[in-house]
Amino acid sequence: MAANSERCLAHVVFFTLKDRSAVARDSLIGACNKYLTDHPGTVHFSAGLRAEAYVRPVNDKSFDVALLLVFGSQADHDRYQEAPRHKQFIAEQSPNWAEVRVFDALV
């Protein structure tokens, strides 16, 4: 739990790309690292490729890149959503997104 007893907010995003090549996937991960790291209130950041080795019936294989951010509070998350670097990430990267699924959870 966050120091102020408020629950953290996990912001999990799954990107399916129009261009699903390795170059395009690596480019998106690079952009995540450039624009989405070190925002105030971030407790955890990670971005990476779908683990293709996992092919159980319960594994979702429809996405290319996963982004996981955990914020210390809902307010930290809300500030991140309005941050100029976050908005620049969306503006630069969204043309190659076929689908984006966002899951926000209090943890």
C-alpha positions in Angstrom: 0.0 0.0 0.0 1.0 3.6 -0.5 2.5 5.5 2.4 -0.7 7.5 2.8 -2.8 4.3 3.1 -4.5 5.0 -0.3 -4.3 2.0 -2.6 -2.0 2.0 -5.5 -3.3 2.1 -9.0 -2.1 -0.4 -11.6 -2.4 0.9 -15.1 -1.9 -2.1 -17.6 -2.0 -1.4 -21.3 -1.9 -4.0 -24.1 -1.0 -2.8 -27.6 -1.8 -4.6 -30.8 0.1 -3.0 -33.6 -0.8 -2.5 -37.3 2.8 -3.3 -38.2 3.5 -6.3 -36.0 7.1 -6.7 -37.0 9.9 -7.0 -34.5 11.2 -3.5 -35.5 7.8 -1.9 -34.8 7.4 -3.7 -31.5 10.9 -2.7 -30.4 10.2 0.9 -31.5 7.1 1.0 -29.3 9.0 -0.3 -26.3 11.7 2.3 -26.9 9.0 5.0 -27.0 7.5 3.7 -23.7 11.0 3.9 -22.1 11.5 7.4 -23.5 8.2 9.0 -22.6 6.5 7.0 -19.9 9.3 6.5 -17.3 10.0 8.6 -14.3 6.7 10.3 -13.9 6.0 11.6 -10.4 4.3 9.0 -8.2 5.4 6.0 -10.3 6.1 3.0 -8.1 6.8 0.6 -11.0 7.3 0.8 -14.7 7.9 -2.0 -17.2 7.2 -2.5 -20.9 7.9 -5.6 -23.0 6.9 -8.1 -25.6 4.2 -10.7 -25.3 5.7 -13.9 -24.0 5.2 -16.0 -27.1 6.3 -19.3 -25.4 3.1 -19.3 -23.3 0.3 -20.8 -25.5 -2.0 -22.2 -22.9 -5.8 -21.8 -23.7 -6.0 -19.0 -21.1 -3.2 -16.9 -22.7 -4.3 -13.9 -24.7 -2.2 -14.0 -27.9 -3.8 -11.0 -29.5 -1.4 -8.3 -28.4 2.2 -7.4 -29.2 3.5 -5.1 -26.4 2.4 -4.8 -22.7 2.9 -1.8 -20.5 2.6 -1.9 -16.8 2.7 1.1 -14.6 1.9 1.2 -10.9 1.2 4.6 -9.3 1.2 5.4 -5.6 -2.3 6.8 -5.8 -5.1 7.5 -8.2 -4.2 11.2 -8.2 -0.6 10.2 -9.4 -2.2 8.3 -12.3 -4.5 11.1 -13.2 -1.6 13.6 -13.3 0.3 11.1 -15.6 -2.6 11.0 -18.0 -2.3 14.8 -18.5 1.5 14.9 -18.6 3.0 16.4 -21.8 5.3 13.4 -22.2 2.4 11.0 -22.0 0.5 13.0 -24.6 3.5 13.2 -26.9 3.8 9.4 -26.7 0.2 9.0 -27.8 0.6 11.5 -30.6 3.7 9.8 -32.0 2.8 6.2 -31.5 -1.0 5.9 -31.9 -0.9 5.8 -35.8 0.5 2.3 -35.5 -2.0 1.0 -33.0 -4.6 -1.4 -34.3 -6.1 -1.9 -30.8 -5.3 -0.6 -27.3 -6.8 -2.2 -24.2 -6.4 -0.5 -20.8 -7.0 -2.2 -17.5 -6.8 0.0 -14.4 -7.0 -1.7 -11.0 -6.6 -0.6 -7.3 -4.0 -2.9 -5.8 
